[in-house]
Structures are given as structure tokens and as C-alpha cells.
Amino acid sequence: MNVLITGVSSGLGKEVLSLRNRSFAVYGVSRNPLTPHVFSYDSIDTLPNPEVLILNAAIGDQGVDFRAFDADGFKEIMDVNLMQPLTYFSTLYRSGKLTNLKQLLIIGSRFSSLPYIQSQEASALPGYGYCISKASLALFVQVLRKESFPFSVNLVHPGVMNTVMGSPEGIHAGDMAQKLQSKILDDSFLHEFNGIYALPTDEIIPF
Ligand SMILES: NC(=O)c1ccc[n+]([C@@H]2O[C@H](COP(=O)([O-])OP(=O)(O)OC[C@H]3O[C@@H](n4cnc5c(N)ncnc54)[C@H](OP(=O)(O)O)[C@@H]3O)[C@@H](O)[C@H]2O)c1
């Protein structure tokens, strides 16, 4: 199975790439394609046609305080977390690279969920940019599904991981990479879940 994942120089993406083997042929897409099997975003022609595409690359945010709203920072996070994955997906599609695609997985967050955001105090929120970009991905998934593509589309919350974006007390990103691999290989994500798939618990968080 050919798997293509964006953002592989650290965190979850790096761990998924490290699981590469004969039956799980992972290729990475990175701003810094320094290792074998990792491509730059603009080297579309040489990419293998993936059966699974994982849009993973993202940046974090600093907490909500609208009195200190930083328009440039907001634009950047909307660009990296929302515009870039949509644009890359569309580029691959138009280039004929997604003819084998069976599973589109977008790495969202529990903050992709409006009910989850509503249930939190402001102090527990990661920032306007992160909440709005990740919640927009939930809307994107629901609109994209209306087009009835021949592949499934799912949004996945990988849990709070022990990455730079996450927390030192978080779950080991390697464990979540293995869980993601097992769910891909057993075809769990051929089903389109009516919410955000929480990888650590297998729960569905409402959109
Ligand atoms: N960590 C958590 O606790 C947590 C919780 C919920 C959801 N998530 C989600 O899980 C995914 C992976 O998170 P992670 O913790 O593994 O993150 P991470 O370690 O920060 O890695 C994210 C990757 O995104 C790419 N990236 C960083 N800045 C970028 C930029 N300006 N433009 C384009 N790409 C950029 C990098 O890949 P390259 O250098 O290879 O381009 C980087 O390796 C993200 O979508 C995140 O929102 C994480």
C-alpha cells in the first residue's frame, strides 16, 4: 500500500514515515526533503500515486486573546493549516496523482469540533488561528463528501502527543503513528465517520 503524508520532519509525520516497510510504503512530503522517499511539495511528477493521502502538516498557536490579535500570525496559520492542505490536495487531484486514492485522511484536532470548543473555557483554547483553521477542516470534509469522490474522506484527532506542538506529558507520537497505520491497513477509514475520529480512544467527536 502506497501512503503519502505531508509534514514529516518531526512529530507524527516523522513517526509515520519511520514505519515504512514493504506492505506500508510511506512517502513523505516536506519543505525540507532531505531523506530518501521524501519529496518537495512541487515535485508532483515524480511522486508515486498514493492509495492513502494524509494531510498532516500544521502549526500551533498561542492561546486566545483578541485584544492582542495578530493579523499576520492569523494569516500564516490559516495558510499552513487550511489553504496549503486544500491546495496541495487539489494540485495532486488535477495532476492525475489521485487515481488510486482510497482513503483521504486529514489530521485535525479535537479543536476541529464546534461542540468541543463550546465546552471549553477560553483559557483552554489554543488560539483563534488554530481553532478556526482546524474547525474549517471539519467543514471542508463535510462539503467534500457531498461531491461523492471514489475515496473516503475522514478527519482524525491524533490526541495530545509528546511533540513540540503538543505537551511533554502527551501520548508518544510513535504509538499514535502505529495506531494510525493499523487503522489504515484494516480499512477502518474506508468508512466515513460522522465526526472526528479520536485515534487514542476510537471515539467519534461530533463535528
Ligand atoms: N501534537 C499534538 O498534541 C496534536 C494534537 C492534536 C492535533 N495535532 C495535529 O497533528 C498533526 C501533527 O502534529 P505534530 O505534533 O506532529 O506537529 P509537528 O511535530 O510540529 O510537525 C508538523 C509538521 O508540519 C510541517 N510544518 C511545520 N511548519 C510548517 C509550515 N510553516 N509550513 C508547512 N509545513 C510546516 C513540518 O514538516 P516539514 O518540515 O517536513 O515540512 C512539521 O514536521 C498536526 O496536524 C496537528 O495539528 C497535534
The ligand as a MOL file (V3000), in Angstrom:
LIG
                    3D

  0  0  0     0  0            999 V3000
M  V30 BEGIN CTAB
M  V30 COUNTS 48 52 0 0 0
M  V30 BEGIN ATOM
M  V30 1 N 0.7870 17.4070 18.9430 0
M  V30 2 C -0.4440 17.3590 19.4060 0
M  V30 3 O -0.6640 17.2250 20.6200 0
M  V30 4 C -1.6010 17.4360 18.4470 0
M  V30 5 C -2.9030 17.4190 18.9590 0
M  V30 6 C -3.9820 17.4630 18.0650 0
M  V30 7 C -3.7360 17.5190 16.7130 0
M  V30 8 N -2.4670 17.5590 16.2490 0 CHG=1
M  V30 9 C -2.2510 17.6150 14.8050 0
M  V30 10 O -1.4160 16.5430 14.4290 0
M  V30 11 C -0.6170 16.9200 13.3010 0
M  V30 12 C 0.8470 16.6470 13.5930 0
M  V30 13 O 1.2170 17.3970 14.7380 0
M  V30 14 P 2.6860 17.2460 15.3620 0
M  V30 15 O 2.5480 17.4750 16.8010 0
M  V30 16 O 3.3320 16.0140 14.8450 0 CHG=-1
M  V30 17 O 3.3620 18.5600 14.7280 0
M  V30 18 P 4.8990 18.9090 14.4820 0
M  V30 19 O 5.8340 17.9990 15.1910 0
M  V30 20 O 5.0330 20.3760 14.7400 0
M  V30 21 O 5.0650 18.5900 12.9200 0
M  V30 22 C 4.2500 19.2210 11.9740 0
M  V30 23 C 4.9640 19.1920 10.6290 0
M  V30 24 O 4.3530 20.2560 9.8710 0
M  V30 25 C 5.3320 20.7960 8.9770 0
M  V30 26 N 5.3490 22.2620 9.1370 0
M  V30 27 C 5.7430 22.9640 10.2180 0
M  V30 28 N 5.6830 24.2820 9.9560 0
M  V30 29 C 5.2280 24.3970 8.6780 0
M  V30 30 C 4.9720 25.5000 7.8170 0
M  V30 31 N 5.1740 26.7610 8.2190 0
M  V30 32 N 4.5300 25.2350 6.5780 0
M  V30 33 C 4.3260 23.9770 6.1350 0
M  V30 34 N 4.5710 22.8770 6.9200 0
M  V30 35 C 5.0200 23.1050 8.1630 0
M  V30 36 C 6.6790 20.2370 9.3540 0
M  V30 37 O 7.0590 19.2970 8.3450 0
M  V30 38 P 8.2350 19.5890 7.2800 0
M  V30 39 O 9.3240 20.3350 7.9930 0
M  V30 40 O 8.6200 18.2040 6.8610 0
M  V30 41 O 7.6210 20.3890 6.1600 0
M  V30 42 C 6.4430 19.5290 10.6780 0
M  V30 43 O 7.2210 18.3700 10.7890 0
M  V30 44 C -0.9570 18.4010 13.0370 0
M  V30 45 O -1.9330 18.4900 12.0240 0
M  V30 46 C -1.5260 18.8660 14.3500 0
M  V30 47 O -2.4010 19.9700 14.2120 0
M  V30 48 C -1.3900 17.5160 17.0730 0
M  V30 END ATOM
M  V30 BEGIN BOND
M  V30 1 1 1 2
M  V30 2 2 2 3
M  V30 3 1 2 4
M  V30 4 1 4 5
M  V30 5 2 4 48
M  V30 6 2 5 6
M  V30 7 1 6 7
M  V30 8 2 7 8
M  V30 9 1 8 9
M  V30 10 1 8 48
M  V30 11 1 9 10
M  V30 12 1 9 46
M  V30 13 1 10 11
M  V30 14 1 11 12
M  V30 15 1 11 44
M  V30 16 1 12 13
M  V30 17 1 13 14
M  V30 18 2 14 15
M  V30 19 1 14 16
M  V30 20 1 14 17
M  V30 21 1 17 18
M  V30 22 2 18 19
M  V30 23 1 18 20
M  V30 24 1 18 21
M  V30 25 1 21 22
M  V30 26 1 22 23
M  V30 27 1 23 24
M  V30 28 1 23 42
M  V30 29 1 24 25
M  V30 30 1 25 26
M  V30 31 1 25 36
M  V30 32 1 26 27
M  V30 33 1 26 35
M  V30 34 2 27 28
M  V30 35 1 28 29
M  V30 36 1 29 30
M  V30 37 2 29 35
M  V30 38 1 30 31
M  V30 39 2 30 32
M  V30 40 1 32 33
M  V30 41 2 33 34
M  V30 42 1 34 35
M  V30 43 1 36 37
M  V30 44 1 36 42
M  V30 45 1 37 38
M  V30 46 2 38 39
M  V30 47 1 38 40
M  V30 48 1 38 41
M  V30 49 1 42 43
M  V30 50 1 44 45
M  V30 51 1 44 46
M  V30 52 1 46 47
M  V30 END BOND
M  V30 END CTAB
M  END
